[in-house]
């Protein structure tokens, strides 16, 4: 299930296509990913790791 991130929350857009990321929860992981299916830009961790996403997408 993909969840939109609140527009007031500071998070960088995808550096590849410029789209605002979404959050996806799986059984034991949270993934911040670009909603563009051809992009495949993502960060996965046990928590929603926004600092890692922002570091990867300056």
Buried (B, 14 or more C-beta within 10 A) or exposed (E): EEEEBEEEEEBBEBEEEEEBBBBBEEEEEBBBBBBBEEBEBBBEEEEBBBEBBBEBBE
